[in-house]
Amino acid sequence: MSLHRLLLVEDDAEMAAMLAAYLQRQGFHVTTAGSRSSALAALAGGRVDLILLDVSLGDDDGVAICAEIRQAQDVPIIMVSALSADHQRMAGYEVGADDYIAKPFNPDLLLARIRAVMRRAGRAPSLTHRRRDAVLRFAGWTYDARRDEVTAPGGWQVSLSGRETALLRVFLANPLIPLTREEIAAALDDDEAAEGRAIDVLVGRLRHKTDAGLIRTERGTGYVLAAEVMRD
């Protein structure tokens, strides 16, 4: 199983370094961002399983960032703030935050909240991200999530089945990250598929309709999308 990947959005460099070091010791892969633009760039660059998002980010508003992310993705978000007033909590919940923790906090409490939110959210949503409004480009290919359309480098449209499209979305949310068959099956909401060769067959069909070199076999693990993904 791959490491859970957290995005820590915090403009206090000392606090970010301390939290990142603690969470890495707990077995998480942590990416840090100090602003709205760097947070959105990190999200566009690959899989994120949970976001720790500070409410106050200099000139940026964490609540507004949460609302912007939630319009396009269902990745779990925990808001972090030095303000503990009820209206601050409600503002975060109203725009789609999954939980809220006030500073100062015990790191062990934060860890417990992270694990609880991830259990509630489940593995599949974090893998697929449900990027509903994105146009994703990879190795000359294009996937338009708004229309569920796949376009080849030559400009012609490729017809995929619903299952093949769902599989492609899983890979596009996790570029260059090896995924086990169990992870893929969970993201497709089909745990039984991991027991036999159903995932292998589905990957084979997707390879046949796209580019065989795009999805590579990782011996002892599963499969990986061997291309960077850019989001328009």
C-alpha positions as CSV (number, residue, x, y, z in Angstrom):
1,M,0.0,0.0,0.0
2,S,1.4,3.4,-0.9
3,L,1.8,6.1,1.7
4,H,-1.1,8.5,2.4
5,R,-0.2,11.8,0.9
6,L,-1.0,15.0,2.9
7,L,-1.0,18.6,1.7
8,L,-0.2,21.0,4.5
9,V,-1.2,24.6,3.6
10,E,0.5,26.8,6.2
11,D,2.3,30.1,5.7
12,D,4.2,30.0,8.9
13,A,7.4,28.2,7.8
14,E,8.5,27.1,11.3
15,M,5.0,25.7,12.0
16,A,4.9,24.0,8.6
17,A,8.3,22.4,9.1
18,M,7.4,21.1,12.6
19,L,4.1,19.6,11.5
20,A,5.5,18.1,8.4
21,A,8.4,16.4,10.3
22,Y,5.9,15.1,12.9
23,L,3.5,13.7,10.3
24,Q,6.3,12.2,8.2
25,R,7.4,10.3,11.4
26,Q,3.9,8.9,11.6
27,G,4.2,7.4,8.1
28,F,2.7,10.1,5.9
29,H,4.1,11.7,2.7
30,V,3.8,15.4,3.3
31,T,3.8,18.3,0.8
32,T,3.8,21.8,2.1
33,A,2.3,25.0,0.5
34,G,2.3,28.5,1.8
35,S,-0.3,30.2,-0.4
36,R,-3.4,29.6,-2.5
37,S,-1.4,29.4,-5.7
38,S,1.1,26.9,-4.4
39,A,-1.7,24.8,-2.8
40,L,-3.6,24.6,-6.1
41,A,-0.4,23.8,-8.0
42,A,0.3,20.9,-5.6
43,L,-3.2,19.6,-6.1
44,A,-2.9,19.7,-9.8
45,G,0.4,17.9,-9.7
46,G,-0.8,14.6,-8.3
47,R,-2.7,12.6,-5.7
48,V,-3.5,14.2,-2.3
49,D,-5.4,12.1,0.2
50,L,-6.1,14.9,2.7
51,I,-5.5,18.6,3.1
52,L,-4.6,20.5,6.3
53,L,-5.6,24.0,5.5
54,D,-4.9,27.0,7.7
55,V,-7.7,29.6,7.8
56,S,-5.3,32.6,7.8
57,L,-2.7,32.6,5.0
58,G,-1.4,36.2,4.8
59,D,-3.4,37.8,1.9
60,D,-5.2,34.5,1.2
61,D,-8.4,33.3,2.8
62,G,-8.4,29.7,3.8
63,V,-12.2,29.5,3.8
64,A,-12.3,30.8,0.3
65,I,-9.6,28.3,-0.8
66,C,-11.6,25.5,0.8
67,A,-14.7,26.6,-1.2
68,E,-12.6,26.7,-4.4
69,I,-11.1,23.3,-3.9
70,R,-14.5,21.8,-3.0
71,Q,-16.1,22.9,-6.3
72,A,-13.7,20.6,-8.2
73,Q,-12.6,17.9,-5.8
74,D,-13.9,15.8,-2.9
75,V,-10.5,15.4,-1.2
76,P,-10.9,15.5,2.6
77,I,-10.1,18.9,4.2
78,I,-9.3,19.7,7.8
79,M,-9.4,23.5,8.6
80,V,-6.8,24.7,11.1
81,S,-7.1,28.1,12.8
82,A,-6.0,30.1,15.9
83,L,-9.6,31.3,16.1
84,S,-12.0,28.9,17.8
85,A,-15.2,30.9,17.6
86,D,-18.3,29.0,16.5
87,H,-18.8,31.3,13.4
88,Q,-15.3,30.4,12.3
89,R,-16.0,26.7,12.5
90,M,-19.4,27.2,10.7
91,A,-17.7,29.1,7.9
92,G,-15.4,26.2,7.2
93,Y,-18.2,23.6,7.4
94,E,-20.5,25.6,5.2
95,V,-17.9,25.5,2.3
96,G,-17.3,21.8,2.6
97,A,-14.6,21.3,5.3
98,D,-14.7,17.8,6.8
99,D,-13.3,18.8,10.2
100,Y,-11.9,21.8,12.1
101,I,-9.1,22.0,14.8
102,A,-8.1,25.1,16.7
103,K,-4.5,26.2,17.5
104,P,-2.7,25.5,19.7
105,F,-3.3,21.7,19.5
106,N,-1.7,18.6,20.7
107,P,0.0,16.9,17.6
108,D,-1.4,13.5,18.8
109,L,-4.9,15.0,18.7
110,L,-4.3,16.3,15.2
111,L,-3.1,12.8,14.1
112,A,-6.3,11.2,15.6
113,R,-8.5,13.7,13.7
114,I,-6.6,13.0,10.4
115,R,-7.1,9.3,10.8
116,A,-10.7,9.7,11.7
117,V,-11.5,11.9,8.7
118,M,-9.6,9.6,6.4
119,R,-11.6,6.6,7.7
120,R,-14.8,8.4,7.1
121,A,-13.8,9.6,3.7
122,G,-12.6,6.2,2.5
123,R,-9.8,5.4,0.2
124,A,-11.7,5.5,-3.1
125,P,-12.7,9.2,-3.1
126,S,-9.1,10.2,-2.3
127,L,-7.8,8.2,-5.2
128,T,-10.2,9.6,-7.8
129,H,-10.5,13.2,-6.5
130,R,-13.6,13.6,-8.7
131,R,-12.1,16.4,-10.7
132,R,-15.4,17.5,-12.2
133,D,-14.4,20.6,-14.0
134,A,-10.9,19.8,-15.2
135,V,-9.3,19.4,-18.6
136,L,-6.3,17.1,-18.0
137,R,-3.4,16.7,-20.5
138,F,-0.9,13.9,-20.5
139,A,1.7,12.7,-23.0
140,G,-0.2,14.5,-25.8
141,W,-3.6,13.1,-24.7
142,T,-6.5,15.1,-23.3
143,Y,-9.2,14.1,-20.9
144,D,-12.1,16.6,-20.5
145,A,-13.8,15.7,-17.2
146,R,-16.8,17.9,-18.0
147,R,-17.7,15.9,-21.1
148,D,-16.0,12.6,-20.2
149,E,-14.2,12.8,-23.5
150,V,-10.7,11.4,-24.3
151,T,-8.8,12.9,-27.3
152,A,-5.7,11.3,-28.8
153,P,-2.5,13.2,-29.7
154,G,-3.7,13.2,-33.4
155,G,-6.9,15.0,-32.4
156,W,-9.4,12.2,-32.8
157,Q,-11.8,11.2,-30.0
158,V,-11.3,7.8,-28.4
159,S,-14.4,5.9,-27.2
160,L,-14.1,4.4,-23.8
161,S,-16.6,2.4,-21.8
162,G,-17.7,3.7,-18.4
163,R,-15.4,1.4,-16.5
164,E,-12.5,2.2,-18.8
165,T,-13.1,5.9,-18.2
166,A,-13.3,5.4,-14.5
167,L,-10.0,3.6,-14.5
168,L,-8.4,6.3,-16.6
169,R,-9.6,8.9,-14.0
170,V,-7.9,6.9,-11.2
171,F,-4.6,6.9,-13.1
172,L,-4.9,10.6,-13.9
173,A,-5.4,11.5,-10.3
174,N,-2.2,9.5,-9.4
175,P,0.4,10.2,-12.1
176,L,3.8,8.4,-11.7
177,I,2.5,6.7,-8.5
178,P,2.4,2.9,-8.5
179,L,-1.1,1.7,-7.5
180,T,-1.9,-1.8,-6.3
181,R,-4.7,-3.8,-7.8
182,E,-6.5,-3.5,-4.4
183,E,-6.2,0.3,-4.5
184,I,-7.5,0.4,-8.1
185,A,-10.4,-1.9,-7.2
186,A,-11.3,0.2,-4.2
187,A,-11.3,3.4,-6.3
188,L,-13.6,1.7,-8.8
189,D,-15.8,0.5,-5.9
190,D,-15.3,-3.1,-6.9
191,D,-13.3,-4.9,-4.1
192,E,-14.0,-8.3,-5.8
193,A,-12.1,-7.2,-8.8
194,A,-8.8,-7.3,-6.9
195,E,-9.3,-11.0,-6.2
196,G,-8.9,-12.3,-9.7
197,R,-7.7,-10.9,-13.0
198,A,-10.5,-8.3,-13.6
199,I,-8.2,-5.4,-13.0
200,D,-5.6,-6.8,-15.3
201,V,-8.2,-7.3,-18.1
202,L,-9.5,-3.8,-17.6
203,V,-6.0,-2.3,-17.7
204,G,-5.4,-4.3,-20.9
205,R,-8.5,-2.9,-22.6
206,L,-7.5,0.7,-21.6
207,R,-4.0,0.2,-22.9
208,H,-5.3,-1.2,-26.2
209,K,-7.5,1.9,-26.8
210,T,-4.9,4.4,-25.7
211,D,-1.1,4.1,-25.8
212,A,0.4,0.8,-24.4
213,G,3.3,2.7,-23.0
214,L,1.2,5.1,-20.9
215,I,0.3,2.5,-18.2
216,R,3.2,0.4,-17.1
217,T,3.3,-2.7,-15.0
218,E,5.1,-2.3,-11.7
219,R,6.4,-5.8,-10.7
220,G,5.3,-6.7,-7.3
221,T,3.0,-3.7,-7.0
222,G,0.5,-3.2,-9.8
223,Y,0.3,-0.4,-12.4
224,V,1.5,3.2,-12.9
225,L,0.6,6.0,-15.3
226,A,4.0,6.8,-16.7
227,A,3.3,10.5,-17.6
228,E,3.0,13.9,-16.0
229,V,-0.5,15.3,-15.9
230,M,-1.2,19.0,-16.4
231,R,-4.5,20.6,-15.5
232,D,-6.0,23.5,-17.6
